[in-house]
Amino acid sequence: MFQLGVHALISIVIYLITIGLSFQIMKSVRIERIIRKGKTFEAQLLLIFTAIGLGFLVGNFFVTLIDTSLQLSNFF
């Protein structure tokens, strides 16, 4: 039971870190060229949702990588 709590905590921390990093990266993208003038709120929402999606995918990759590497100990 304790391992599940630690795993959940590590997963949440990884997701938050990767979402934060992807948000910082997405801020450097010039999205104003794509969005019409006067639609800043929509551009900000697009930036936030894209950062959350990208951060989730990257975080999911790392969580799965950690889970798989921990299961390799059962192989030997």
HELIX and SHEET records of a PDB file:
HELIX    1   1 PHE A    2  MET A   26  1                                  25    
HELIX    2   2 ILE A   31  ARG A   33  5                                   3    
HELIX    3   3 THR A   40  GLN A   71  1                                  32    
HELIX    4   4 LEU A   72  ASN A   74  5                                   3    
END                                                                             
